[in-house]
Amino acid sequence: MKKQFLYLLLVLVSFNLGAQNEKSIDNYKYIIVKERFDFLKEIDQYQTSSLTKFLFEKEAFTVFLSNESMPRILAGNKCHALMANVVDNSGMFFTKVVIELKDCYGTTVFTSDSGKSKEKQYKRAYHEAIRSAFESIIKLNYSYLPIRDEALLSHERNSSVVLKKPTAVASMSKKDEINVVKEPLINAEIIPEKQPQEMLYAQSTPNGFQLVNTEPVVVFSLLKTSVENVFIIEDKNGILYEKDGIWIADYYQETQLIKEVYLLKF
């Protein structure tokens, strides 16, 4: 039993780490622009954040300032967005900036070419430099391409994991189909097909969180792991992890694998 759980945890960890390396700017629909860039003293000073947001919106991104209300998919997990920041590298006689795009792990996905301006008035200088730096982002010809797993997995209540038959192999024989179903190893991310059961609310604990419902009753006690958005479910042989804005609990009751889907509010 423990070996099954450890294998499941390792697969999910590997999937999460691998996904970080495979994504490009085209795999992100959302951009979050810092409300105040580090080199400025005030929020949206010289309208630098507003301009940056406007430029990304022109390239068909869905953009939010970091102090704005966001859809639930982003409010619960910033990993669906890239964080946009403007970095000031100005000299004595000119204004010079670059635009950085980082993912939720702090990894730099893209850094623009330097944008420069010799304007002496701050607002004009920063606007000209930001627009100049943004030219290299325009050249990327952004087109949103969401990542989708080719093989979707579901499970049966007797704890076996069944690989769905892809459309491309609809003509496979019954014998081949049985061999696929008997495959014991998980080789793709599990994507649940059912709707979230309920909203749970996270309360911080020394080693993680406890999740309570509206009654309130503690549904799960979670222990942190070294992987973001992957938790060990304490006192249960299982884990809880995030996928596309929803949270999936995989755990064993005796010999039966249970899968439940939740929405979380941190």
Secondary structure, DSSP 8 states (H G I E B T S, - for coil): -HHHHHHHHHHHHHHHHHHHHH--GGG--EEEE-SS-TT-SSTTGGGHHHHHHHHHHHTT-EEEETTS---HHHHS-GGGEEEEEEEE---SS-EEEEEEEE-TTS-EEEE---EEE--SSHHHHHHHHHHHHHHHHHTT---------SS-EEE-TTS-EEE---GGGTT--HHHHHHHHT--S--S-B---S----EEEEEEETTEEEEE-SS--EEEEEEE-SSTTEEEETTTEEEEEEETTEEEEEEEETTEEEEEEEEEE-
